[in-house]
Amino acid sequence: MSERPTDHPTAGPEDGSSGGSDGLGEAERAGERGARAGGAATDEGDPGSGVPRQDAQHEVAPHWRRLALSVVVLRFAIPLAAVPAIPFLLRDQIALLVLLRPQKEFLLVGGGQTRYLGEPGVLALLLAYLPLGVLAVTAFFVVGRAYRTALKEESGPAWLHRAVPPQQLELAQRVLARRGPVIAIIGRVAAMPPTVLAAAAGTSDVPAIRYLVADAVGSAVGFALAVGVGLGLGRAYEEGGVWLTAIGVLLFTAMIGLVTWWIRREAAIDERLEAADA
């Protein structure tokens, strides 16, 4: 965090403990504290309003910013709200479950049901996957680009840091620094939230088009892999029974675990290199 310029005409102690001789009211002091990092943020946003301050260097048009924030809130809230319904949707409404929670596990089940039961079908799974699984992820990139200071310094509202957990964000930033936008493709196979990866890319200097194209490719790869393995497991269940299917699930889980381990290893290497350079 950069230090506040000392020649600012309204600068006061950061803890606001001085008397009234500096001519600042409490509201002005709060605004001054909120504008830390030497003016890195704009004057938009109120510390108590639940809206993070936007970086002046990375301004996003107000309508896109509001839309992105709304989508981020929905992308965070809808999967949470759907948790109690998982047991009821898993058996007969897997496409709806994918719509509410676009996870690899449910795509896998959807592929298996498509093979074994003939429904919901690959197209239905794809259409269910697109809104929250692909399109909504773009909003996290926009929020990361507009509010990089609030995310990096953990100075935003609580809901923002629940949607983008700081520890996961740091890991994503490190592996992105090591491998670039290609990690968006690999991350779609690993157990790593694409939303956090997109926010991390937004806080970096990665060009938006380059990252979002990589994420779109990764989305296609991740979808095809999960549904394809599900179709294969459905056939295995038909021909070999539950044990052959269980072996397939274990192999798929092991693959995801291996890719996730590699990503965490790359982040750890970046952290060690950074410590060595310090």
JOWO-V69870 format. One line per field, one symbol per residue. ss: DSSP state (2 for helix, 1 for strand, 0 for the rest). phi: phi as a letter, one per 20 degrees, with the letter a starting at -180 (. if undefined). psi: psi as a letter, one per 30 degrees, with the letter a starting at -180 (. if undefined). A space follows every 10 residues. Layout:
ss->???
phi->???
psi->???
//
This chain:
ss->0000000000 0000000002 2200022222 2222022220 1000000000 0000122200 0222222222 2222222222 2222222222 2202222222 0002222222 2222222000 0222222222 2222222222 2222220222 2200000222 2220022222 2222222222 2222222000 0002222222 2220000222 2222222222 2222222222 2222222222 0222222222 2222222222 2222222222 22222220
phi->.fffgeeffd fcgfemeffe femdefffff ffffefmmnf deefodgeen dffefffcfd ggffffffff fffffeefff fegfeggeef edcffffffe cfdggfffff fffffednbe nfffffffff geecfffgff ffffffcfff ffeldefgff effcggffff ffffffffdm ffffffffee ecffffffff fffedfggff ffffffffff ffffffffff ffffffffec nfffffffff ffffffffff gfffffffff ffffffff
psi->kllkkfgkfg klkffgflag ffgkleeeee eeefhahhgf llfkkkfgfg klkkkefhkk keeeeeeeee eeeefeeeee ffeffeeefe efheeeeeee iileeeeeee eeeeeefglf leeeeeeeee effdefeeee eeeeeeheee eeghgaleee feeikeeeee eeeeeeeefa fffeeefffl ikkfeeeeee eefagkkeee eeeeeeeeee eeeeeeeeee eeeeeeeeef aeeeeeeeee eeeeeeeeee eeeeeeeeee eeeeeef.
//
